[in-house]
Amino acid sequence: MEISESNIKAIIAKLPHLKQEIQKVIVGQDQVLEEMIIALMAGGHCLLEGVPGLAKTLMVKTLSQAMHLSFRRIQFTPDLMPTDIIGTEILEEDHSTGKRFFKFNKGPIFANIILADEINRTPPKTQAALLEAMQEFEVTYGGQTYPLDRPFFILATQNPIEQAGTYPLPEAQLDRFLLFVKIGYPNEQEEFGILNSTTGSKKAAIEPVLTGEEILQIQSLVRDVSISHDLIEYVSKLIRATRPDTTSVDYVKEWVRWGAGPRAGQALILTAKARALLKGRYAVIMDDLHIMAYPVLRHRILVNFKAEAENVNSDQVTSELIRTVERPKVQV
């Protein structure tokens, strides 16, 4: 996709405005919003986790309103079926000939932005209905393949504290999410702002900033951002160090059950490139890799039972890897 230099600058200049529009409604959560935008720029999907009442759903809806894109919300429940997501065939009749035929009735998955609300409340069979859509950007029904509209972006939410009636996402499904974003409680000033802005009658008007075509151009630009050979080699070392069978890091051998696969390295490089572009740079630096390593590896490093008993989580493993894995001699 050829883009002129003036168009490149104009599109990149819109990225800060996208965040500003969302912040008309969402108070605080700067890092969360940034990671969501980075996932969109990199062409991947995002899993959001946080306790109830932290505006996860509102955040996703506001993001969709800030862009000229179609949006559908799917409420995941225990009785949701794959056809409720993908769609189903219905029997229709041609009134001119009297012949009957099956017509595919598209489900809510056929939109640009999908909010998969409380995704872990539905059984694995229904969760698996998203796998092909997330990876191949298409769905298959009745032996026929239907392409999805691009850009295509799934934002899934889950609550960490509700155990009854939930079905943990399998590793294969988790790995399809480019980033796993954790949403924490707001600080005192942010909480005051939330209470002040949401209990009155005035509502903020969201102005769309980006079109679907511009988002596709941004996703193309992200891949053109430069990264040095040394930094790619560093990413490879970092990802390989997460695997207890081959790592030389004792911390990993002690606490990790399964490490990250090659897709994690691809995700880390792509999101680091997206972050660099978001910050107005055309080259990846070490900080980009270190900051994006947490949401990239959070769901791809599986800690063992001993770690769970000692409250050691994947973020702590990532911190130790960043501290111990050898960096390039020439820092970028």
C-alpha positions as CSV (number, residue, x, y, z in Angstrom):
1,M,0.0,0.0,0.0
2,E,1.8,3.1,-1.3
3,I,1.3,6.2,0.9
4,S,2.7,9.6,0.2
5,E,5.0,11.3,2.8
6,S,2.4,14.0,3.4
7,N,-0.3,11.5,4.0
8,I,1.9,9.5,6.4
9,K,2.5,12.6,8.5
10,A,-1.2,13.6,8.5
11,I,-2.3,10.1,9.6
12,I,0.3,9.8,12.4
13,A,-0.8,13.3,13.6
14,K,-4.3,11.9,14.2
15,L,-3.2,9.2,16.6
16,P,-2.9,11.5,19.7
17,H,-6.3,12.9,18.8
18,L,-7.8,9.4,18.9
19,K,-6.6,9.1,22.5
20,Q,-7.9,12.5,23.4
21,E,-11.4,11.7,22.1
22,I,-11.5,8.5,24.2
23,Q,-10.4,10.5,27.3
24,K,-13.4,12.7,26.9
25,V,-15.3,9.8,28.4
26,I,-12.6,7.6,30.1
27,V,-10.8,9.3,33.0
28,G,-7.2,8.1,33.6
29,Q,-6.1,4.6,32.4
30,D,-3.5,6.2,30.1
31,Q,-1.4,3.0,29.8
32,V,-4.5,0.8,29.1
33,L,-5.7,3.2,26.3
34,E,-2.2,3.3,24.8
35,E,-2.0,-0.5,24.8
36,M,-5.4,-0.8,23.2
37,I,-4.4,1.6,20.4
38,I,-1.1,-0.2,19.9
39,A,-2.9,-3.5,19.4
40,L,-5.2,-1.8,16.9
41,M,-2.2,-0.3,15.1
42,A,-0.4,-3.7,15.0
43,G,-3.5,-5.4,13.6
44,G,-4.0,-7.7,16.6
45,H,-6.6,-8.5,19.2
46,C,-6.7,-7.5,22.8
47,L,-7.8,-9.2,26.0
48,L,-8.8,-6.8,28.9
49,E,-9.0,-8.0,32.5
50,G,-10.1,-6.1,35.5
51,V,-12.5,-6.2,38.3
52,P,-16.2,-5.2,37.7
53,G,-16.9,-1.5,37.4
54,L,-13.7,-0.3,35.8
55,A,-15.4,0.8,32.6
56,K,-13.9,-2.0,30.4
57,T,-17.0,-2.2,28.2
58,L,-17.4,1.6,28.1
59,M,-13.7,1.9,27.0
60,V,-14.2,-0.4,24.1
61,K,-17.4,1.3,23.0
62,T,-15.8,4.7,23.2
63,L,-12.8,3.5,21.1
64,S,-15.3,2.4,18.4
65,Q,-17.1,5.7,18.5
66,A,-13.8,7.5,17.9
67,M,-13.4,5.8,14.5
68,H,-15.6,5.4,11.4
69,L,-16.0,1.7,12.0
70,S,-18.9,-0.7,12.5
71,F,-19.2,-2.1,16.1
72,R,-21.0,-5.1,17.6
73,R,-21.1,-6.3,21.1
74,I,-21.5,-10.0,21.9
75,Q,-22.5,-10.8,25.5
76,F,-20.9,-14.2,26.2
77,T,-23.2,-16.4,28.4
78,P,-23.2,-20.1,29.2
79,D,-25.9,-20.8,26.7
80,L,-24.3,-18.9,23.8
81,M,-23.8,-21.1,20.7
82,P,-21.2,-20.8,17.9
83,T,-23.9,-19.9,15.4
84,D,-24.9,-17.0,17.7
85,I,-21.5,-15.5,16.8
86,I,-20.8,-16.7,13.3
87,G,-24.3,-16.8,11.9
88,T,-26.5,-19.5,10.4
89,E,-28.3,-20.6,7.3
90,I,-31.9,-19.8,6.9
91,L,-34.4,-21.3,4.5
92,E,-35.8,-18.7,2.0
93,E,-38.1,-18.9,-0.9
94,D,-37.8,-17.2,-4.3
95,H,-41.3,-15.9,-4.8
96,S,-40.9,-15.6,-8.6
97,T,-40.0,-19.3,-9.1
98,G,-41.2,-20.9,-5.8
99,K,-37.8,-22.5,-5.3
100,R,-36.4,-22.8,-1.8
101,F,-32.8,-22.2,-0.9
102,F,-30.5,-21.8,2.1
103,K,-29.1,-18.3,2.6
104,F,-26.3,-17.6,5.1
105,N,-27.4,-15.0,7.6
106,K,-24.3,-13.3,9.0
107,G,-23.8,-13.1,12.7
108,P,-22.4,-10.3,14.8
109,I,-18.8,-11.3,14.1
110,F,-19.2,-9.5,10.7
111,A,-18.2,-6.0,12.0
112,N,-14.9,-4.1,12.3
113,I,-14.7,-3.9,16.1
114,I,-16.1,-6.7,18.2
115,L,-16.6,-6.5,21.9
116,A,-16.5,-10.0,23.3
117,D,-17.9,-9.2,26.7
118,E,-17.1,-11.6,29.6
119,I,-15.6,-14.1,27.1
120,N,-14.8,-16.6,29.9
121,R,-18.5,-17.1,30.7
122,T,-19.1,-19.3,27.7
123,P,-18.0,-22.9,27.2
124,P,-14.9,-23.8,25.2
125,K,-16.9,-24.9,22.1
126,T,-18.3,-21.4,21.7
127,Q,-15.0,-19.8,22.6
128,A,-13.4,-21.8,19.7
129,A,-15.8,-20.2,17.3
130,L,-13.6,-17.1,17.4
131,L,-10.3,-18.9,16.6
132,E,-10.5,-18.9,12.8
133,A,-11.9,-15.3,12.8
134,M,-9.0,-14.1,15.0
135,Q,-6.2,-15.8,13.1
136,E,-7.4,-16.0,9.5
137,F,-9.9,-13.0,9.4
138,E,-12.5,-15.3,7.9
139,V,-15.2,-17.7,9.1
140,T,-16.3,-21.0,7.6
141,Y,-19.9,-22.3,7.7
142,G,-21.4,-25.2,5.7
143,G,-18.1,-25.7,3.8
144,Q,-18.0,-22.1,2.5
145,T,-15.6,-19.5,3.7
146,Y,-16.7,-15.9,4.3
147,P,-14.1,-13.1,4.6
148,L,-14.4,-10.6,7.4
149,D,-14.3,-6.8,6.9
150,R,-11.0,-5.2,7.5
151,P,-9.8,-3.7,9.8
152,F,-11.0,-6.5,12.1
153,F,-10.4,-6.0,15.9
154,I,-11.6,-8.2,18.7
155,L,-11.5,-6.7,22.2
156,A,-12.5,-9.3,24.8
157,T,-13.1,-8.6,28.5
158,Q,-13.0,-10.9,31.5
159,N,-13.4,-10.5,35.2
160,P,-10.6,-12.1,37.3
161,I,-12.5,-12.5,40.6
162,E,-15.6,-14.3,39.5
163,Q,-14.8,-18.0,39.5
164,A,-18.3,-19.6,39.5
165,G,-19.7,-20.2,36.1
166,T,-16.5,-19.3,34.2
167,Y,-14.5,-21.3,31.7
168,P,-10.8,-20.4,31.5
169,L,-9.6,-19.6,28.0
170,P,-7.4,-22.4,26.6
171,E,-3.8,-21.6,25.8
172,A,-4.4,-21.7,22.0
173,Q,-7.1,-19.1,22.4
174,L,-5.1,-16.9,24.7
175,D,-2.2,-17.0,22.2
176,R,-4.4,-15.5,19.5
177,F,-4.6,-12.3,21.6
178,L,-1.8,-9.9,20.7
179,L,-1.9,-8.3,24.1
180,F,-3.3,-9.1,27.5
181,V,-4.0,-5.8,29.2
182,K,-4.7,-5.6,32.9
183,I,-6.9,-2.7,34.2
184,G,-6.2,-1.6,37.8
185,Y,-8.1,0.7,40.2
186,P,-7.9,4.5,39.5
187,N,-5.8,6.7,41.8
188,E,-7.5,9.2,44.1
189,Q,-7.5,12.1,41.6
190,E,-8.8,9.9,38.8
191,E,-11.5,8.5,41.0
192,F,-12.7,12.0,41.9
193,G,-12.7,12.9,38.2
194,I,-14.8,9.7,37.4
195,L,-17.4,10.6,40.1
196,N,-17.5,14.2,39.1
197,S,-17.9,13.5,35.3
198,T,-20.3,10.6,35.4
199,T,-23.0,11.6,37.9
200,G,-24.3,14.7,36.1
201,S,-26.5,15.2,33.1
202,K,-23.8,16.4,30.7
203,K,-22.5,13.8,28.3
204,A,-19.3,14.2,26.2
205,A,-19.8,14.0,22.4
206,I,-17.2,11.7,20.7
207,E,-16.0,12.8,17.2
208,P,-14.7,10.1,14.9
209,V,-11.0,10.7,14.2
210,L,-9.9,7.8,11.9
211,T,-11.5,5.9,9.0
212,G,-11.1,2.2,8.3
213,E,-8.9,3.0,5.3
214,E,-6.6,5.1,7.5
215,I,-6.3,2.4,10.1
216,L,-5.3,-0.1,7.4
217,Q,-2.7,2.4,6.2
218,I,-1.4,2.7,9.8
219,Q,-1.2,-1.1,10.1
220,S,0.9,-1.1,6.9
221,L,3.1,1.7,8.2
222,V,3.8,-0.2,11.4
223,R,5.5,-3.0,9.5
224,D,7.8,-0.4,7.8
225,V,9.1,0.9,11.1
226,S,12.8,0.1,11.4
227,I,14.3,-2.3,14.0
228,S,18.0,-3.2,14.2
229,H,19.4,-6.7,13.8
230,D,20.7,-6.5,17.3
231,L,17.3,-5.8,18.8
232,I,15.7,-8.7,16.8
233,E,18.4,-10.9,18.2
234,Y,17.7,-9.6,21.7
235,V,13.9,-10.4,21.3
236,S,14.9,-13.9,20.2
237,K,17.0,-14.4,23.3
238,L,14.3,-13.0,25.6
239,I,11.6,-15.3,24.2
240,R,13.8,-18.4,24.3
241,A,14.7,-17.6,27.9
242,T,11.0,-18.0,28.9
243,R,11.2,-21.8,28.2
244,P,12.2,-23.8,31.2
245,D,13.6,-26.7,29.1
246,T,16.2,-24.5,27.3
247,T,16.7,-21.4,29.4
248,S,19.8,-20.6,31.4
249,V,17.8,-18.3,33.8
250,D,17.3,-20.2,37.1
251,Y,14.3,-18.0,38.0
252,V,12.4,-19.4,34.9
253,K,13.4,-23.0,35.7
254,E,12.0,-22.6,39.2
255,W,8.7,-20.8,38.5
256,V,7.7,-21.5,34.9
257,R,5.7,-24.4,33.5
258,W,5.4,-23.4,29.9
259,G,7.3,-20.6,28.1
260,A,6.3,-18.4,25.1
261,G,6.3,-19.6,21.5
262,P,7.6,-17.8,18.4
263,R,4.3,-15.9,18.0
264,A,5.3,-14.0,21.2
265,G,8.5,-12.7,19.5
266,Q,6.4,-11.6,16.5
267,A,4.0,-9.9,18.8
268,L,6.7,-8.1,20.7
269,I,8.4,-6.8,17.6
270,L,5.1,-5.6,16.0
271,T,3.8,-3.9,19.1
272,A,7.2,-2.3,19.7
273,K,7.1,-0.9,16.2
274,A,3.5,0.3,16.8
275,R,4.6,2.0,20.0
276,A,7.5,3.7,18.2
277,L,5.1,5.1,15.6
278,L,2.6,6.2,18.2
279,K,5.5,8.2,19.9
280,G,6.4,9.8,16.5
281,R,9.5,7.6,15.9
282,Y,10.3,5.5,12.8
283,A,12.7,3.1,14.7
284,V,12.3,0.8,17.6
285,I,14.3,1.4,20.8
286,M,15.0,-0.8,23.8
287,D,12.3,0.9,25.9
288,D,9.6,0.0,23.4
289,L,10.5,-3.7,23.8
290,H,10.7,-3.6,27.6
291,I,7.4,-1.8,28.0
292,M,5.5,-4.0,25.5
293,A,7.1,-7.2,26.9
294,Y,4.6,-7.3,29.9
295,P,1.3,-7.3,27.9
296,V,2.8,-9.6,25.3
297,L,4.2,-12.2,27.7
298,R,1.5,-11.9,30.4
299,H,-0.7,-14.7,28.9
300,R,2.1,-16.6,27.2
301,I,4.2,-17.5,30.2
302,L,2.4,-20.1,32.3
303,V,3.7,-20.3,35.9
304,N,3.8,-23.6,37.8
305,F,1.9,-24.7,40.9
306,K,4.8,-23.6,43.1
307,A,4.7,-20.1,41.7
308,E,0.9,-19.9,42.2
309,A,1.4,-20.9,45.8
310,E,4.1,-18.3,46.3
311,N,2.1,-15.6,44.5
312,V,4.7,-15.4,41.7
313,N,3.1,-14.2,38.4
314,S,4.2,-13.9,34.8
315,D,4.8,-10.2,35.2
316,Q,7.5,-10.9,37.8
317,V,9.0,-13.5,35.5
318,T,9.1,-10.9,32.7
319,S,10.8,-8.4,35.0
320,E,13.5,-11.0,35.9
321,L,14.1,-11.8,32.2
322,I,14.5,-8.1,31.4
323,R,17.0,-7.8,34.2
324,T,19.0,-10.9,33.4
325,V,18.9,-11.5,29.6
326,E,22.0,-10.1,27.9
327,R,21.4,-6.9,26.0
328,P,23.1,-5.7,22.8
329,K,26.5,-4.1,23.5
330,V,25.4,-0.9,21.7
331,Q,22.2,0.3,23.3
332,V,19.6,1.6,20.9
